[in-house]
Amino acid sequence: PCWKPTAKISIGSITGADLNEPTFVFKCFDKDAVADEPMGEFVASFNELQAAAKAFAEKVDVKASEFQLFDEKKKLFGTIILKAVDIHRIPHFSDYLQNGWQISLAASVD
């Protein structure tokens, strides 16, 4: 199945400065009417996720976009294929100033 994108998250708040640190834990569940049964999980770094999405998009090495899904007993349960990673940079006030935006400021004292 293809899942919907997750909510936007700040990379800096999760990884800090090390984008190679495996900080993203993805858990897959079999959702049914009775209970959500865990199927497996995998752990990846931000750079691994980006490289996997790039490999899928360029169709160079589709195997590079696959992550093995292991259950609690370390048994291979399946494969997750990562199609895309979208990065949106939110500019700060200083970015606007560095890019040439001009600001007019008026102050008065009464």
MODELLER restraints for C-alpha pairs under 7 A, 6 or more apart:
rsr = mdl.restraints
at = mdl.atoms
rsr.add(forms.Gaussian(group=physical.xy_distance, feature=features.Distance(at['CA:15:A'], at['CA:21:A']), mean=6.97, stdev=0.5))
rsr.add(forms.Gaussian(group=physical.xy_distance, feature=features.Distance(at['CA:15:A'], at['CA:23:A']), mean=6.44, stdev=0.5))
rsr.add(forms.Gaussian(group=physical.xy_distance, feature=features.Distance(at['CA:19:A'], at['CA:45:A']), mean=6.34, stdev=0.5))
rsr.add(forms.Gaussian(group=physical.xy_distance, feature=features.Distance(at['CA:19:A'], at['CA:46:A']), mean=5.37, stdev=0.5))
rsr.add(forms.Gaussian(group=physical.xy_distance, feature=features.Distance(at['CA:19:A'], at['CA:47:A']), mean=5.83, stdev=0.5))
rsr.add(forms.Gaussian(group=physical.xy_distance, feature=features.Distance(at['CA:20:A'], at['CA:45:A']), mean=5.24, stdev=0.5))
rsr.add(forms.Gaussian(group=physical.xy_distance, feature=features.Distance(at['CA:20:A'], at['CA:46:A']), mean=6.40, stdev=0.5))
rsr.add(forms.Gaussian(group=physical.xy_distance, feature=features.Distance(at['CA:20:A'], at['CA:47:A']), mean=5.77, stdev=0.5))
rsr.add(forms.Gaussian(group=physical.xy_distance, feature=features.Distance(at['CA:21:A'], at['CA:45:A']), mean=5.28, stdev=0.5))
rsr.add(forms.Gaussian(group=physical.xy_distance, feature=features.Distance(at['CA:22:A'], at['CA:43:A']), mean=6.09, stdev=0.5))
rsr.add(forms.Gaussian(group=physical.xy_distance, feature=features.Distance(at['CA:22:A'], at['CA:44:A']), mean=4.67, stdev=0.5))
rsr.add(forms.Gaussian(group=physical.xy_distance, feature=features.Distance(at['CA:22:A'], at['CA:45:A']), mean=3.87, stdev=0.5))
rsr.add(forms.Gaussian(group=physical.xy_distance, feature=features.Distance(at['CA:23:A'], at['CA:43:A']), mean=6.92, stdev=0.5))
rsr.add(forms.Gaussian(group=physical.xy_distance, feature=features.Distance(at['CA:23:A'], at['CA:44:A']), mean=6.39, stdev=0.5))
rsr.add(forms.Gaussian(group=physical.xy_distance, feature=features.Distance(at['CA:23:A'], at['CA:45:A']), mean=5.64, stdev=0.5))
rsr.add(forms.Gaussian(group=physical.xy_distance, feature=features.Distance(at['CA:24:A'], at['CA:43:A']), mean=5.56, stdev=0.5))
rsr.add(forms.Gaussian(group=physical.xy_distance, feature=features.Distance(at['CA:24:A'], at['CA:44:A']), mean=5.32, stdev=0.5))
rsr.add(forms.Gaussian(group=physical.xy_distance, feature=features.Distance(at['CA:24:A'], at['CA:45:A']), mean=6.03, stdev=0.5))
rsr.add(forms.Gaussian(group=physical.xy_distance, feature=features.Distance(at['CA:25:A'], at['CA:41:A']), mean=6.98, stdev=0.5))
rsr.add(forms.Gaussian(group=physical.xy_distance, feature=features.Distance(at['CA:25:A'], at['CA:42:A']), mean=5.92, stdev=0.5))
rsr.add(forms.Gaussian(group=physical.xy_distance, feature=features.Distance(at['CA:25:A'], at['CA:43:A']), mean=4.49, stdev=0.5))
rsr.add(forms.Gaussian(group=physical.xy_distance, feature=features.Distance(at['CA:25:A'], at['CA:44:A']), mean=6.68, stdev=0.5))
rsr.add(forms.Gaussian(group=physical.xy_distance, feature=features.Distance(at['CA:26:A'], at['CA:41:A']), mean=5.37, stdev=0.5))
rsr.add(forms.Gaussian(group=physical.xy_distance, feature=features.Distance(at['CA:26:A'], at['CA:42:A']), mean=5.41, stdev=0.5))
rsr.add(forms.Gaussian(group=physical.xy_distance, feature=features.Distance(at['CA:26:A'], at['CA:43:A']), mean=6.24, stdev=0.5))
rsr.add(forms.Gaussian(group=physical.xy_distance, feature=features.Distance(at['CA:27:A'], at['CA:40:A']), mean=5.93, stdev=0.5))
rsr.add(forms.Gaussian(group=physical.xy_distance, feature=features.Distance(at['CA:27:A'], at['CA:41:A']), mean=4.27, stdev=0.5))
rsr.add(forms.Gaussian(group=physical.xy_distance, feature=features.Distance(at['CA:27:A'], at['CA:42:A']), mean=6.79, stdev=0.5))
rsr.add(forms.Gaussian(group=physical.xy_distance, feature=features.Distance(at['CA:28:A'], at['CA:38:A']), mean=6.17, stdev=0.5))
rsr.add(forms.Gaussian(group=physical.xy_distance, feature=features.Distance(at['CA:28:A'], at['CA:39:A']), mean=5.48, stdev=0.5))
rsr.add(forms.Gaussian(group=physical.xy_distance, feature=features.Distance(at['CA:28:A'], at['CA:40:A']), mean=5.46, stdev=0.5))
rsr.add(forms.Gaussian(group=physical.xy_distance, feature=features.Distance(at['CA:28:A'], at['CA:41:A']), mean=5.92, stdev=0.5))
rsr.add(forms.Gaussian(group=physical.xy_distance, feature=features.Distance(at['CA:29:A'], at['CA:36:A']), mean=5.86, stdev=0.5))
rsr.add(forms.Gaussian(group=physical.xy_distance, feature=features.Distance(at['CA:29:A'], at['CA:37:A']), mean=5.38, stdev=0.5))
rsr.add(forms.Gaussian(group=physical.xy_distance, feature=features.Distance(at['CA:29:A'], at['CA:38:A']), mean=4.35, stdev=0.5))
rsr.add(forms.Gaussian(group=physical.xy_distance, feature=features.Distance(at['CA:29:A'], at['CA:39:A']), mean=5.10, stdev=0.5))
rsr.add(forms.Gaussian(group=physical.xy_distance, feature=features.Distance(at['CA:30:A'], at['CA:36:A']), mean=5.55, stdev=0.5))
rsr.add(forms.Gaussian(group=physical.xy_distance, feature=features.Distance(at['CA:30:A'], at['CA:37:A']), mean=5.03, stdev=0.5))
rsr.add(forms.Gaussian(group=physical.xy_distance, feature=features.Distance(at['CA:30:A'], at['CA:38:A']), mean=6.21, stdev=0.5))
rsr.add(forms.Gaussian(group=physical.xy_distance, feature=features.Distance(at['CA:30:A'], at['CA:39:A']), mean=6.24, stdev=0.5))
rsr.add(forms.Gaussian(group=physical.xy_distance, feature=features.Distance(at['CA:31:A'], at['CA:37:A']), mean=6.48, stdev=0.5))
rsr.add(forms.Gaussian(group=physical.xy_distance, feature=features.Distance(at['CA:39:A'], at['CA:71:A']), mean=5.94, stdev=0.5))
rsr.add(forms.Gaussian(group=physical.xy_distance, feature=features.Distance(at['CA:39:A'], at['CA:77:A']), mean=6.81, stdev=0.5))
rsr.add(forms.Gaussian(group=physical.xy_distance, feature=features.Distance(at['CA:40:A'], at['CA:69:A']), mean=5.26, stdev=0.5))
rsr.add(forms.Gaussian(group=physical.xy_distance, feature=features.Distance(at['CA:40:A'], at['CA:70:A']), mean=4.73, stdev=0.5))
rsr.add(forms.Gaussian(group=physical.xy_distance, feature=features.Distance(at['CA:40:A'], at['CA:71:A']), mean=3.97, stdev=0.5))
rsr.add(forms.Gaussian(group=physical.xy_distance, feature=features.Distance(at['CA:40:A'], at['CA:72:A']), mean=6.78, stdev=0.5))
rsr.add(forms.Gaussian(group=physical.xy_distance, feature=features.Distance(at['CA:40:A'], at['CA:77:A']), mean=6.48, stdev=0.5))
rsr.add(forms.Gaussian(group=physical.xy_distance, feature=features.Distance(at['CA:41:A'], at['CA:69:A']), mean=5.13, stdev=0.5))
rsr.add(forms.Gaussian(group=physical.xy_distance, feature=features.Distance(at['CA:41:A'], at['CA:70:A']), mean=5.49, stdev=0.5))
rsr.add(forms.Gaussian(group=physical.xy_distance, feature=features.Distance(at['CA:41:A'], at['CA:71:A']), mean=6.39, stdev=0.5))
rsr.add(forms.Gaussian(group=physical.xy_distance, feature=features.Distance(at['CA:42:A'], at['CA:67:A']), mean=6.94, stdev=0.5))
rsr.add(forms.Gaussian(group=physical.xy_distance, feature=features.Distance(at['CA:42:A'], at['CA:68:A']), mean=6.63, stdev=0.5))
rsr.add(forms.Gaussian(group=physical.xy_distance, feature=features.Distance(at['CA:42:A'], at['CA:69:A']), mean=5.56, stdev=0.5))
rsr.add(forms.Gaussian(group=physical.xy_distance, feature=features.Distance(at['CA:42:A'], at['CA:70:A']), mean=6.64, stdev=0.5))
rsr.add(forms.Gaussian(group=physical.xy_distance, feature=features.Distance(at['CA:50:A'], at['CA:85:A']), mean=6.11, stdev=0.5))
rsr.add(forms.Gaussian(group=physical.xy_distance, feature=features.Distance(at['CA:52:A'], at['CA:64:A']), mean=5.51, stdev=0.5))
rsr.add(forms.Gaussian(group=physical.xy_distance, feature=features.Distance(at['CA:52:A'], at['CA:65:A']), mean=3.89, stdev=0.5))
rsr.add(forms.Gaussian(group=physical.xy_distance, feature=features.Distance(at['CA:52:A'], at['CA:82:A']), mean=6.36, stdev=0.5))
rsr.add(forms.Gaussian(group=physical.xy_distance, feature=features.Distance(at['CA:53:A'], at['CA:65:A']), mean=6.04, stdev=0.5))
rsr.add(forms.Gaussian(group=physical.xy_distance, feature=features.Distance(at['CA:53:A'], at['CA:82:A']), mean=5.76, stdev=0.5))
rsr.add(forms.Gaussian(group=physical.xy_distance, feature=features.Distance(at['CA:53:A'], at['CA:83:A']), mean=5.23, stdev=0.5))
rsr.add(forms.Gaussian(group=physical.xy_distance, feature=features.Distance(at['CA:53:A'], at['CA:84:A']), mean=4.65, stdev=0.5))
rsr.add(forms.Gaussian(group=physical.xy_distance, feature=features.Distance(at['CA:53:A'], at['CA:85:A']), mean=5.91, stdev=0.5))
rsr.add(forms.Gaussian(group=physical.xy_distance, feature=features.Distance(at['CA:55:A'], at['CA:61:A']), mean=5.56, stdev=0.5))
rsr.add(forms.Gaussian(group=physical.xy_distance, feature=features.Distance(at['CA:55:A'], at['CA:62:A']), mean=6.09, stdev=0.5))
rsr.add(forms.Gaussian(group=physical.xy_distance, feature=features.Distance(at['CA:55:A'], at['CA:64:A']), mean=6.12, stdev=0.5))
rsr.add(forms.Gaussian(group=physical.xy_distance, feature=features.Distance(at['CA:55:A'], at['CA:65:A']), mean=5.92, stdev=0.5))
rsr.add(forms.Gaussian(group=physical.xy_distance, feature=features.Distance(at['CA:56:A'], at['CA:62:A']), mean=5.31, stdev=0.5))
rsr.add(forms.Gaussian(group=physical.xy_distance, feature=features.Distance(at['CA:56:A'], at['CA:65:A']), mean=5.58, stdev=0.5))
rsr.add(forms.Gaussian(group=physical.xy_distance, feature=features.Distance(at['CA:56:A'], at['CA:83:A']), mean=5.87, stdev=0.5))
rsr.add(forms.Gaussian(group=physical.xy_distance, feature=features.Distance(at['CA:65:A'], at['CA:81:A']), mean=5.58, stdev=0.5))
rsr.add(forms.Gaussian(group=physical.xy_distance, feature=features.Distance(at['CA:65:A'], at['CA:82:A']), mean=5.48, stdev=0.5))
rsr.add(forms.Gaussian(group=physical.xy_distance, feature=features.Distance(at['CA:66:A'], at['CA:79:A']), mean=6.29, stdev=0.5))
rsr.add(forms.Gaussian(group=physical.xy_distance, feature=features.Distance(at['CA:66:A'], at['CA:80:A']), mean=5.59, stdev=0.5))
rsr.add(forms.Gaussian(group=physical.xy_distance, feature=features.Distance(at['CA:66:A'], at['CA:81:A']), mean=4.46, stdev=0.5))
rsr.add(forms.Gaussian(group=physical.xy_distance, feature=features.Distance(at['CA:66:A'], at['CA:82:A']), mean=6.39, stdev=0.5))
rsr.add(forms.Gaussian(group=physical.xy_distance, feature=features.Distance(at['CA:67:A'], at['CA:79:A']), mean=5.65, stdev=0.5))
rsr.add(forms.Gaussian(group=physical.xy_distance, feature=features.Distance(at['CA:67:A'], at['CA:80:A']), mean=5.14, stdev=0.5))
rsr.add(forms.Gaussian(group=physical.xy_distance, feature=features.Distance(at['CA:67:A'], at['CA:81:A']), mean=6.35, stdev=0.5))
rsr.add(forms.Gaussian(group=physical.xy_distance, feature=features.Distance(at['CA:68:A'], at['CA:76:A']), mean=6.92, stdev=0.5))
rsr.add(forms.Gaussian(group=physical.xy_distance, feature=features.Distance(at['CA:68:A'], at['CA:78:A']), mean=6.15, stdev=0.5))
rsr.add(forms.Gaussian(group=physical.xy_distance, feature=features.Distance(at['CA:68:A'], at['CA:79:A']), mean=4.70, stdev=0.5))
rsr.add(forms.Gaussian(group=physical.xy_distance, feature=features.Distance(at['CA:68:A'], at['CA:80:A']), mean=6.40, stdev=0.5))
rsr.add(forms.Gaussian(group=physical.xy_distance, feature=features.Distance(at['CA:69:A'], at['CA:76:A']), mean=5.98, stdev=0.5))
rsr.add(forms.Gaussian(group=physical.xy_distance, feature=features.Distance(at['CA:69:A'], at['CA:77:A']), mean=5.46, stdev=0.5))
rsr.add(forms.Gaussian(group=physical.xy_distance, feature=features.Distance(at['CA:69:A'], at['CA:78:A']), mean=5.10, stdev=0.5))
rsr.add(forms.Gaussian(group=physical.xy_distance, feature=features.Distance(at['CA:69:A'], at['CA:79:A']), mean=5.41, stdev=0.5))
rsr.add(forms.Gaussian(group=physical.xy_distance, feature=features.Distance(at['CA:69:A'], at['CA:80:A']), mean=6.69, stdev=0.5))
rsr.add(forms.Gaussian(group=physical.xy_distance, feature=features.Distance(at['CA:70:A'], at['CA:76:A']), mean=4.58, stdev=0.5))
rsr.add(forms.Gaussian(group=physical.xy_distance, feature=features.Distance(at['CA:70:A'], at['CA:77:A']), mean=5.35, stdev=0.5))
rsr.add(forms.Gaussian(group=physical.xy_distance, feature=features.Distance(at['CA:71:A'], at['CA:77:A']), mean=6.24, stdev=0.5))
